[in-house]
Amino acid sequence: MANIIVGIHGLANKPERAVEKEWWEKSIREGLDKNTGVKNAIFTFEMVYWADLLYKYPLHNDPNLNFDDLYNDEPYVPAAGTLKKYEDGWLDDARATILGAVGWTVDKLKQYVGTDALADAVLGKALKDLAFYYDEERRIADRKNQQRLARRVLMDELSDALRPLKGNRIMLIAHSMGSIIAYDVLRDLGRADPAFEVAHFVTIGSPLGLPHVKAKVYEERAYDTSRVRTPTIVTEQWINYADRGDPVALDVHLADDYGPNKRRVRVKDDLVLNDYLSPGGKPNRHKSYGYLRTPELSEHVRDFVK
């Protein structure tokens, strides 16, 4: 039985497949090295990649074409300094209580947590991605060049990647919109093959706490309780890592939204500090590379690969 980490990105355009896979693994290994002292950890990393199904051309890093709309100005870059843990305080508990008690709209949440121009742009993109994913008329070409429901095509990409890994110890790390797709796939996979197991489900920068998302999940899954819950095939842990300044993870506390599964596994929230800075010095607290090297996630991965 091998330890296999599977990464799944969001719906925004990405560099080509090999580059994105390399950068995710570099981020994970950088965190293991700097935060835990673990070098050359033994695990297999797989990247579920579907940007090529959504965009005609990938992002590039040719400095001679830095004026091009496809120029990637937020590549993976090593952290500039020490990676710091998030220190929880009483204000975090208060916010969790307030956000969990009221079904605020996105506009109200934005007023509460505060957003700048960059955050507004990121949040706006996330809402467009939600509309794209749940659009029942949206069709895209799959790997066989057949036009099918976009949502189904994206879900099948992850499902097809996971099925051959059955019998291994799996950690699934899902970023942004990828966490919604991962949640849907794990629920469906559990119904189709109850013996399939994902040991650790990890969500980073996830919009799973948005009211619209929870409503869609509840509507489609026919739950026999008042709350949505952890997918049944998650056997050990579901950890949700979120930076309070990440505009996509507006509700950083999922524990009060998603109940335990039949194995009594329930989501645990862990606030982190996403340190990502672009080569130009621009922060992006939603960036996957920053999440993947946070001390909290690094310690989680270290324990998993042991």
C-alpha atoms as one frame of an Amber mdcrd trajectory, in Angstrom:
protein
   0.000   0.000   0.000   1.531   3.301  -1.105   0.992   6.789   0.255  -0.445
   8.788  -2.623  -1.188  12.511  -2.550  -3.614  13.664  -5.243  -3.867  17.371
  -6.011  -6.814  18.981  -7.733  -6.775  22.604  -8.895  -9.576  25.115  -9.387
 -11.214  26.406 -12.562  -8.885  29.319 -13.373  -6.391  28.889 -16.214  -3.087
  27.213 -15.333   0.387  26.569 -16.749   0.737  23.371 -18.741   0.102  20.106
 -16.910   3.719  19.121 -16.150   4.547  22.584 -14.803   1.510  22.811 -12.543
   2.191  19.346 -11.163   5.832  20.243 -10.532   4.918  23.481  -8.737   2.353
  21.814  -6.477   4.843  19.128  -5.450   7.608  21.705  -4.944   5.294  23.691
  -2.662   4.474  20.611  -0.582   8.107  19.556  -0.312   9.266  23.092   0.466
   6.835  23.151   3.390   7.963  19.739   4.632  11.585  20.853   4.528  11.200
  24.312   6.106   8.470  23.506   8.636   9.212  19.946   9.716  12.801  19.251
   8.627  11.651  16.346   6.467  13.664  16.108   3.265  12.965  13.657   0.442
   9.711  12.413   1.948   8.509   9.251   0.246   5.134   9.618  -1.414   3.650
   9.589  -4.892   2.105  12.808  -6.114  -0.581  12.866  -8.798  -2.111  15.998
 -10.319  -5.673  16.053 -11.607  -5.519  18.651 -14.355  -8.360  19.944 -16.468
  -7.304  23.461 -17.455  -6.751  22.189 -21.000 -10.452  21.288 -21.181 -11.481
  24.829 -20.248  -8.871  26.970 -22.009  -7.381  26.745 -25.503  -3.895  27.820
 -24.403  -2.133  27.450 -21.020  -0.429  30.242 -19.111   3.257  30.753 -19.923
   6.328  32.298 -18.273   8.218  33.710 -21.241   9.575  37.076 -19.984   9.800
  38.324 -23.552   6.007  38.171 -23.711   5.165  39.566 -20.287   2.576  41.866
 -21.889   0.556  38.896 -23.129  -2.763  38.152 -21.374  -1.552  34.571 -20.939
   1.651  35.591 -19.167   1.682  34.040 -15.700   2.680  36.707 -13.196   1.957
  34.414 -10.218   4.223  31.368 -10.682   5.552  29.204  -7.894   8.351  30.973
  -6.040   9.957  29.790  -2.795   8.908  31.593   0.374  10.978  34.688   1.102
  11.221  34.163   4.863  10.102  31.971   7.724   6.738  30.288   7.307   4.558
  31.181  10.269   1.694  29.409  11.973  -1.627  31.131  12.540  -2.298  32.010
  16.154  -5.976  31.579  17.017  -7.581  34.119  19.312 -10.888  34.907  20.955
 -11.923  37.012  17.959 -11.769  33.916  15.755 -14.212  32.113  18.034 -16.542
  35.116  17.976 -16.459  35.329  14.212 -17.108  31.608  13.880 -20.178  31.899
  16.091 -21.558  34.881  14.190 -20.932  33.476  10.713 -22.319  30.096  11.706
 -25.495  31.515  13.213 -26.615  33.711  10.354 -27.128  32.949   6.671 -25.586
  36.148   5.423 -25.303  36.966   1.772 -21.955  37.404   0.044 -22.365  41.189
   0.122 -22.922  41.141   3.879 -19.953  38.853   4.357 -17.763  41.180   2.302
 -18.759  44.071   4.539 -17.953  41.994   7.591 -14.525  40.624   6.643 -13.484
  43.531   4.406 -12.102  43.140   0.892  -9.766  45.157  -1.269  -9.735  45.516
  -5.066  -7.737  42.326  -5.555 -10.060  40.395  -3.249 -13.093  41.710  -5.126
 -11.591  40.467  -8.384 -10.814  37.041  -6.928 -14.273  36.713  -5.387 -15.924
  37.838  -8.619 -14.029  35.166 -10.530 -15.049  32.536  -7.985 -18.735  33.443
  -8.347 -18.447  33.192 -12.136 -16.842  29.777 -11.717 -19.756  28.687  -9.533
 -22.219  29.813 -12.196 -20.213  27.925 -14.835 -20.074  24.735 -12.785 -23.761
  24.628 -11.908 -24.993  25.698 -15.369 -27.176  22.823 -16.609 -26.849  24.017
 -20.206 -23.058  24.364 -20.309 -21.341  21.798 -22.544 -17.620  21.258 -23.121
 -15.579  18.645 -24.998 -14.235  15.733 -22.978 -11.028  13.771 -23.676 -12.777
  11.929 -26.503 -13.883  15.254 -27.990 -17.504  14.540 -27.156 -19.654  17.450
 -26.010 -21.059  16.728 -22.566 -22.307  18.619 -19.537 -19.305  20.633 -18.295
 -19.828  19.693 -14.675 -19.931  16.000 -15.526 -16.769  16.217 -17.615 -14.846
  17.842 -14.763 -16.140  15.365 -12.201 -15.212  12.420 -14.424 -11.627  13.706
 -14.672 -11.210  13.298 -10.914 -13.227  10.105 -10.674 -11.192   8.472 -13.463
  -7.968   9.485 -11.726  -9.023   8.133  -8.326 -10.488   4.765  -9.291  -7.168
   3.120 -10.300  -5.688   4.140  -6.929  -8.093   1.967  -4.930  -6.309   0.046
  -2.196  -3.672   2.714  -1.606  -3.653   5.239   1.207  -4.896   8.443  -0.427
  -4.723  12.071   0.596  -6.830  14.270  -1.692  -5.896  17.975  -1.593  -8.475
  20.153  -3.340  -8.062  23.877  -3.940 -10.772  26.490  -4.495 -13.513  25.312
  -6.892 -11.703  22.002  -7.040 -12.928  21.359  -3.490 -16.553  21.510  -4.645
 -15.850  19.126  -7.500 -13.952  16.834  -5.132 -16.838  16.825  -2.653 -19.309
  15.878  -5.395 -17.039  13.131  -6.721 -16.402  11.594  -3.302 -20.122  11.466
  -2.589 -20.860   9.806  -5.945 -17.909   7.432  -5.663 -19.090   6.360  -2.237
 -22.459   5.382  -3.659 -20.980   3.574  -6.666 -18.236   1.789  -4.716 -18.744
   1.851  -0.922 -15.467  -0.064  -0.458 -13.426   2.770  -1.942 -11.510   4.738
   0.683  -9.895   8.177   0.819  -7.962   8.406   4.064  -7.546  12.188   4.187
  -9.636  14.823   2.430  -7.947  18.238   2.527  -9.611  21.433   1.325  -7.652
  24.674   0.873  -9.147  28.053   0.016 -12.526  26.393  -0.333 -15.891  28.044
  -1.118 -17.793  25.046   0.317 -19.145  27.298   3.064 -20.990  29.634   0.703
 -24.773  29.396   1.218 -25.433  28.741  -2.498 -23.015  25.815  -2.525 -24.456
  24.227   0.617 -27.964  24.639  -0.767 -26.995  22.898  -4.015 -25.360  20.025
  -2.161 -28.389  19.541   0.090 -30.797  19.784  -2.828 -28.957  17.179  -4.896
 -27.986  14.684  -2.226 -31.375  14.070  -0.562 -29.951  14.058   2.962 -32.057
  12.588   5.732 -30.800  15.237   8.173 -30.906  19.015   8.195 -27.206  19.343
   7.351 -24.871  18.238   4.608 -22.102  15.928   5.767 -18.651  14.466   5.194
 -18.487  12.024   2.256 -18.795   8.462   3.555 -15.606   7.181   1.895 -13.444
   9.629   3.869 -12.096   7.266   6.504  -9.736   9.250   8.745  -9.807  13.039
   8.403 -11.283  15.988   6.575  -9.253  19.118   7.333 -10.231  22.499   5.921
  -7.349  24.986   5.765  -8.285  28.612   5.173  -6.654  32.027   5.365  -8.984
  34.612   6.881  -7.941  37.070   4.158  -8.822  34.671   1.332 -11.899  36.141
  -0.393 -12.969  32.787  -1.843 -12.986  31.090   1.564 -15.413  33.653   2.962
 -16.731  31.181   5.516 -13.534  29.725   6.930 -15.469  27.518   9.353 -17.076
  24.467   7.743 -17.433  22.435  10.940 -20.796  24.016  11.729 -22.038  23.392
   8.181 -21.043  19.794   7.450 -21.991  17.004   9.822 -20.087  13.751  10.426
 -20.355  10.753   8.118 -21.237   7.227   9.243 -17.612   6.698  10.258 -17.953
   9.728  12.572 -15.436  11.682  10.514 -16.304  15.359  10.485 -14.547  18.362
   9.016 -12.050  20.175  11.228 -11.161  23.791  10.476  -7.611  25.089  10.734
  -6.809  28.739  10.063  -3.476  29.370   8.338  -1.388  32.244   6.970  -1.011
  32.044   3.192   2.303  33.808   2.579   2.307  33.784  -1.230   3.996  36.759
  -2.897   4.421  37.006  -6.656   7.857  37.864  -8.118   6.576  41.452  -8.270
   5.757  41.404  -4.549   1.965  41.125  -4.908   0.284  39.001  -2.204  -2.428
  36.510  -3.073  -3.876  34.821  -0.014  -5.898  32.448  -2.179  -2.916  31.021
  -4.089  -2.522  27.251  -3.879   1.288  27.333  -3.617   1.085  29.411  -0.443
  -1.471  27.087   1.141   0.541  23.970   0.308   3.569  25.087   2.333   1.826
  26.421   5.449   3.215  24.851   8.658  -0.166  23.379   9.577  -0.553  21.551
   6.271   3.116  20.515   6.263   2.709  18.823   9.640  -0.414  17.109   8.349
   1.434  15.769   5.281   4.413  14.700   7.434   2.147  12.605   9.650   0.367
  11.153   6.619   3.531  10.006   4.818   4.857   8.361   7.988
